[in-house]
Amino acid sequence: MSKSKARRDRENKRSLTAAQEVLYQRAFKKADRAGGFAPRNPNA
């Protein structure tokens, strides 16, 4: 069964570009450190 065009369009709008994913990863990592969360791997 194929998805309807409207549903496909909605799902595609929700996805992030690779650049956005990298920026979000950096922002979340910074917020985790500020909140006192220490990663298991210090080099991560």
PyMOL Python script that loads the backbone (N, CA, C, O; Angstrom):
from pymol import cmd

cmd.read_pdbstr("""\
ATOM      1  N   MET A   1       0.833  -1.192   0.000  1.00  0.00           N
ATOM      2  CA  MET A   1       0.000   0.000   0.000  1.00  0.00           C
ATOM      3  C   MET A   1       0.876   1.253   0.000  1.00  0.00           C
ATOM      4  O   MET A   1       1.821   1.356   0.782  1.00  0.00           O
ATOM      5  N   SER A   2       0.564   2.185  -0.863  1.00  0.00           N
ATOM      6  CA  SER A   2       1.360   3.408  -0.883  1.00  0.00           C
ATOM      7  C   SER A   2       0.683   4.483  -0.039  1.00  0.00           C
ATOM      8  O   SER A   2      -0.539   4.532   0.098  1.00  0.00           O
ATOM      9  N   LYS A   3       1.522   5.327   0.509  1.00  0.00           N
ATOM     10  CA  LYS A   3       0.997   6.406   1.346  1.00  0.00           C
ATOM     11  C   LYS A   3       0.420   7.503   0.454  1.00  0.00           C
ATOM     12  O   LYS A   3       0.841   7.671  -0.691  1.00  0.00           O
ATOM     13  N   SER A   4      -0.524   8.229   0.976  1.00  0.00           N
ATOM     14  CA  SER A   4      -1.095   9.319   0.199  1.00  0.00           C
ATOM     15  C   SER A   4      -0.071  10.444   0.066  1.00  0.00           C
ATOM     16  O   SER A   4       0.830  10.575   0.894  1.00  0.00           O
ATOM     17  N   LYS A   5      -0.217  11.244  -0.972  1.00  0.00           N
ATOM     18  CA  LYS A   5       0.731  12.332  -1.219  1.00  0.00           C
ATOM     19  C   LYS A   5       0.735  13.320  -0.056  1.00  0.00           C
ATOM     20  O   LYS A   5       1.799  13.785   0.351  1.00  0.00           O
ATOM     21  N   ALA A   6      -0.415  13.641   0.474  1.00  0.00           N
ATOM     22  CA  ALA A   6      -0.493  14.594   1.580  1.00  0.00           C
ATOM     23  C   ALA A   6       0.276  14.078   2.792  1.00  0.00           C
ATOM     24  O   ALA A   6       0.981  14.837   3.458  1.00  0.00           O
ATOM     25  N   ARG A   7       0.138  12.786   3.074  1.00  0.00           N
ATOM     26  CA  ARG A   7       0.839  12.208   4.230  1.00  0.00           C
ATOM     27  C   ARG A   7       2.350  12.222   4.009  1.00  0.00           C
ATOM     28  O   ARG A   7       3.115  12.538   4.921  1.00  0.00           O
ATOM     29  N   ARG A   8       2.776  11.876   2.790  1.00  0.00           N
ATOM     30  CA  ARG A   8       4.212  11.906   2.477  1.00  0.00           C
ATOM     31  C   ARG A   8       4.767  13.314   2.650  1.00  0.00           C
ATOM     32  O   ARG A   8       5.848  13.489   3.214  1.00  0.00           O
ATOM     33  N   ASP A   9       4.038  14.318   2.172  1.00  0.00           N
ATOM     34  CA  ASP A   9       4.493  15.703   2.286  1.00  0.00           C
ATOM     35  C   ASP A   9       4.643  16.105   3.746  1.00  0.00           C
ATOM     36  O   ASP A   9       5.622  16.752   4.115  1.00  0.00           O
ATOM     37  N   ARG A  10       3.674  15.724   4.581  1.00  0.00           N
ATOM     38  CA  ARG A  10       3.750  16.054   6.014  1.00  0.00           C
ATOM     39  C   ARG A  10       4.975  15.413   6.647  1.00  0.00           C
ATOM     40  O   ARG A  10       5.683  16.060   7.419  1.00  0.00           O
ATOM     41  N   GLU A  11       5.232  14.154   6.330  1.00  0.00           N
ATOM     42  CA  GLU A  11       6.367  13.451   6.923  1.00  0.00           C
ATOM     43  C   GLU A  11       7.686  14.060   6.467  1.00  0.00           C
ATOM     44  O   GLU A  11       8.629  14.152   7.253  1.00  0.00           O
ATOM     45  N   ASN A  12       7.762  14.472   5.222  1.00  0.00           N
ATOM     46  CA  ASN A  12       8.999  15.051   4.716  1.00  0.00           C
ATOM     47  C   ASN A  12       9.284  16.409   5.346  1.00  0.00           C
ATOM     48  O   ASN A  12      10.447  16.768   5.535  1.00  0.00           O
ATOM     49  N   LYS A  13       8.263  17.154   5.667  1.00  0.00           N
ATOM     50  CA  LYS A  13       8.470  18.460   6.287  1.00  0.00           C
ATOM     51  C   LYS A  13       9.031  18.330   7.696  1.00  0.00           C
ATOM     52  O   LYS A  13       9.736  19.217   8.176  1.00  0.00           O
ATOM     53  N   ARG A  14       8.714  17.210   8.361  1.00  0.00           N
ATOM     54  CA  ARG A  14       9.184  17.023   9.736  1.00  0.00           C
ATOM     55  C   ARG A  14      10.654  16.645   9.806  1.00  0.00           C
ATOM     56  O   ARG A  14      11.298  16.860  10.834  1.00  0.00           O
ATOM     57  N   SER A  15      11.198  16.083   8.727  1.00  0.00           N
ATOM     58  CA  SER A  15      12.575  15.594   8.777  1.00  0.00           C
ATOM     59  C   SER A  15      13.555  16.764   8.737  1.00  0.00           C
ATOM     60  O   SER A  15      13.275  17.808   8.147  1.00  0.00           O
ATOM     61  N   LEU A  16      14.705  16.570   9.372  1.00  0.00           N
ATOM     62  CA  LEU A  16      15.725  17.608   9.424  1.00  0.00           C
ATOM     63  C   LEU A  16      16.773  17.370   8.350  1.00  0.00           C
ATOM     64  O   LEU A  16      17.012  16.238   7.930  1.00  0.00           O
ATOM     65  N   THR A  17      17.389  18.452   7.919  1.00  0.00           N
ATOM     66  CA  THR A  17      18.522  18.302   7.016  1.00  0.00           C
ATOM     67  C   THR A  17      19.717  17.844   7.844  1.00  0.00           C
ATOM     68  O   THR A  17      19.699  17.934   9.071  1.00  0.00           O
ATOM     69  N   ALA A  18      20.737  17.362   7.179  1.00  0.00           N
ATOM     70  CA  ALA A  18      21.934  16.892   7.881  1.00  0.00           C
ATOM     71  C   ALA A  18      22.550  18.030   8.686  1.00  0.00           C
ATOM     72  O   ALA A  18      23.006  17.815   9.810  1.00  0.00           O
ATOM     73  N   ALA A  19      22.570  19.229   8.131  1.00  0.00           N
ATOM     74  CA  ALA A  19      23.149  20.371   8.836  1.00  0.00           C
ATOM     75  C   ALA A  19      22.353  20.692  10.097  1.00  0.00           C
ATOM     76  O   ALA A  19      22.938  21.000  11.135  1.00  0.00           O
ATOM     77  N   GLN A  20      21.035  20.623  10.017  1.00  0.00           N
ATOM     78  CA  GLN A  20      20.203  20.886  11.192  1.00  0.00           C
ATOM     79  C   GLN A  20      20.449  19.844  12.270  1.00  0.00           C
ATOM     80  O   GLN A  20      20.487  20.167  13.457  1.00  0.00           O
ATOM     81  N   GLU A  21      20.616  18.583  11.854  1.00  0.00           N
ATOM     82  CA  GLU A  21      20.869  17.523  12.833  1.00  0.00           C
ATOM     83  C   GLU A  21      22.156  17.789  13.592  1.00  0.00           C
ATOM     84  O   GLU A  21      22.201  17.615  14.809  1.00  0.00           O
ATOM     85  N   VAL A  22      23.204  18.209  12.893  1.00  0.00           N
ATOM     86  CA  VAL A  22      24.489  18.493  13.538  1.00  0.00           C
ATOM     87  C   VAL A  22      24.332  19.642  14.525  1.00  0.00           C
ATOM     88  O   VAL A  22      24.849  19.577  15.641  1.00  0.00           O
ATOM     89  N   LEU A  23      23.622  20.692  14.123  1.00  0.00           N
ATOM     90  CA  LEU A  23      23.432  21.842  15.012  1.00  0.00           C
ATOM     91  C   LEU A  23      22.648  21.446  16.254  1.00  0.00           C
ATOM     92  O   LEU A  23      22.984  21.870  17.360  1.00  0.00           O
ATOM     93  N   TYR A  24      21.604  20.634  16.084  1.00  0.00           N
ATOM     94  CA  TYR A  24      20.829  20.181  17.232  1.00  0.00           C
ATOM     95  C   TYR A  24      21.675  19.313  18.156  1.00  0.00           C
ATOM     96  O   TYR A  24      21.584  19.439  19.377  1.00  0.00           O
ATOM     97  N   GLN A  25      22.501  18.427  17.581  1.00  0.00           N
ATOM     98  CA  GLN A  25      23.369  17.581  18.404  1.00  0.00           C
ATOM     99  C   GLN A  25      24.283  18.442  19.257  1.00  0.00           C
ATOM    100  O   GLN A  25      24.450  18.184  20.449  1.00  0.00           O
ATOM    101  N   ARG A  26      24.879  19.467  18.651  1.00  0.00           N
ATOM    102  CA  ARG A  26      25.782  20.346  19.403  1.00  0.00           C
ATOM    103  C   ARG A  26      25.035  21.083  20.504  1.00  0.00           C
ATOM    104  O   ARG A  26      25.517  21.180  21.633  1.00  0.00           O
ATOM    105  N   ALA A  27      23.860  21.602  20.174  1.00  0.00           N
ATOM    106  CA  ALA A  27      23.081  22.355  21.158  1.00  0.00           C
ATOM    107  C   ALA A  27      22.671  21.461  22.326  1.00  0.00           C
ATOM    108  O   ALA A  27      22.761  21.874  23.482  1.00  0.00           O
ATOM    109  N   PHE A  28      22.221  20.242  22.035  1.00  0.00           N
ATOM    110  CA  PHE A  28      21.805  19.341  23.105  1.00  0.00           C
ATOM    111  C   PHE A  28      22.990  18.909  23.953  1.00  0.00           C
ATOM    112  O   PHE A  28      22.866  18.777  25.170  1.00  0.00           O
ATOM    113  N   LYS A  29      24.136  18.688  23.321  1.00  0.00           N
ATOM    114  CA  LYS A  29      25.326  18.280  24.068  1.00  0.00           C
ATOM    115  C   LYS A  29      25.740  19.400  25.027  1.00  0.00           C
ATOM    116  O   LYS A  29      26.111  19.146  26.173  1.00  0.00           O
ATOM    117  N   LYS A  30      25.671  20.637  24.541  1.00  0.00           N
ATOM    118  CA  LYS A  30      26.022  21.792  25.373  1.00  0.00           C
ATOM    119  C   LYS A  30      25.034  21.927  26.531  1.00  0.00           C
ATOM    120  O   LYS A  30      25.433  22.203  27.662  1.00  0.00           O
ATOM    121  N   ALA A  31      23.763  21.734  26.251  1.00  0.00           N
ATOM    122  CA  ALA A  31      22.740  21.836  27.293  1.00  0.00           C
ATOM    123  C   ALA A  31      22.905  20.726  28.328  1.00  0.00           C
ATOM    124  O   ALA A  31      22.716  20.954  29.523  1.00  0.00           O
ATOM    125  N   ASP A  32      23.258  19.524  27.870  1.00  0.00           N
ATOM    126  CA  ASP A  32      23.491  18.418  28.805  1.00  0.00           C
ATOM    127  C   ASP A  32      24.641  18.746  29.748  1.00  0.00           C
ATOM    128  O   ASP A  32      24.548  18.513  30.953  1.00  0.00           O
ATOM    129  N   ARG A  33      25.721  19.284  29.202  1.00  0.00           N
ATOM    130  CA  ARG A  33      26.867  19.632  30.050  1.00  0.00           C
ATOM    131  C   ARG A  33      26.479  20.715  31.052  1.00  0.00           C
ATOM    132  O   ARG A  33      26.861  20.651  32.220  1.00  0.00           O
ATOM    133  N   ALA A  34      25.726  21.702  30.597  1.00  0.00           N
ATOM    134  CA  ALA A  34      25.302  22.788  31.483  1.00  0.00           C
ATOM    135  C   ALA A  34      24.388  22.255  32.581  1.00  0.00           C
ATOM    136  O   ALA A  34      24.383  22.779  33.695  1.00  0.00           O
ATOM    137  N   GLY A  35      23.617  21.217  32.271  1.00  0.00           N
ATOM    138  CA  GLY A  35      22.701  20.635  33.245  1.00  0.00           C
ATOM    139  C   GLY A  35      23.356  19.634  34.174  1.00  0.00           C
ATOM    140  O   GLY A  35      22.695  19.059  35.040  1.00  0.00           O
ATOM    141  N   GLY A  36      24.653  19.421  34.001  1.00  0.00           N
ATOM    142  CA  GLY A  36      25.369  18.527  34.899  1.00  0.00           C
ATOM    143  C   GLY A  36      25.432  17.087  34.436  1.00  0.00           C
ATOM    144  O   GLY A  36      25.879  16.220  35.187  1.00  0.00           O
ATOM    145  N   PHE A  37      24.994  16.809  33.216  1.00  0.00           N
ATOM    146  CA  PHE A  37      25.050  15.445  32.701  1.00  0.00           C
ATOM    147  C   PHE A  37      26.434  15.191  32.129  1.00  0.00           C
ATOM    148  O   PHE A  37      26.892  15.932  31.259  1.00  0.00           O
ATOM    149  N   ALA A  38      27.101  14.152  32.608  1.00  0.00           N
ATOM    150  CA  ALA A  38      28.429  13.806  32.104  1.00  0.00           C
ATOM    151  C   ALA A  38      28.316  12.583  31.203  1.00  0.00           C
ATOM    152  O   ALA A  38      27.822  11.543  31.639  1.00  0.00           O
ATOM    153  N   PRO A  39      28.759  12.688  29.970  1.00  0.00           N
ATOM    154  CA  PRO A  39      28.695  11.526  29.078  1.00  0.00           C
ATOM    155  C   PRO A  39      29.609  10.406  29.554  1.00  0.00           C
ATOM    156  O   PRO A  39      30.630  10.664  30.192  1.00  0.00           O
ATOM    157  N   ARG A  40      29.245   9.154  29.246  1.00  0.00           N
ATOM    158  CA  ARG A  40      30.070   8.013  29.651  1.00  0.00           C
ATOM    159  C   ARG A  40      31.443   8.080  29.004  1.00  0.00           C
ATOM    160  O   ARG A  40      32.460   7.799  29.637  1.00  0.00           O
ATOM    161  N   ASN A  41      31.455   8.457  27.735  1.00  0.00           N
ATOM    162  CA  ASN A  41      32.715   8.569  27.009  1.00  0.00           C
ATOM    163  C   ASN A  41      33.128  10.041  27.002  1.00  0.00           C
ATOM    164  O   ASN A  41      32.481  10.847  26.333  1.00  0.00           O
ATOM    165  N   PRO A  42      34.176  10.412  27.721  1.00  0.00           N
ATOM    166  CA  PRO A  42      34.550  11.829  27.808  1.00  0.00           C
ATOM    167  C   PRO A  42      34.970  12.419  26.470  1.00  0.00           C
ATOM    168  O   PRO A  42      34.974  13.640  26.314  1.00  0.00           O
ATOM    169  N   ASN A  43      35.326  11.575  25.494  1.00  0.00           N
ATOM    170  CA  ASN A  43      35.732  12.079  24.183  1.00  0.00           C
ATOM    171  C   ASN A  43      34.551  12.298  23.248  1.00  0.00           C
ATOM    172  O   ASN A  43      34.724  12.803  22.139  1.00  0.00           O
ATOM    173  N   ALA A  44      33.362  11.924  23.680  1.00  0.00           N
ATOM    174  CA  ALA A  44      32.188  12.035  22.809  1.00  0.00           C
ATOM    175  C   ALA A  44      31.715  13.463  22.695  1.00  0.00           C
ATOM    176  O   ALA A  44      30.736  13.735  22.000  1.00  0.00           O
TER     177      ALA A  44
END
""", "prot")
cmd.dss("prot")
cmd.show_as("cartoon", "prot")
cmd.util.cbc("prot")
cmd.orient("prot")
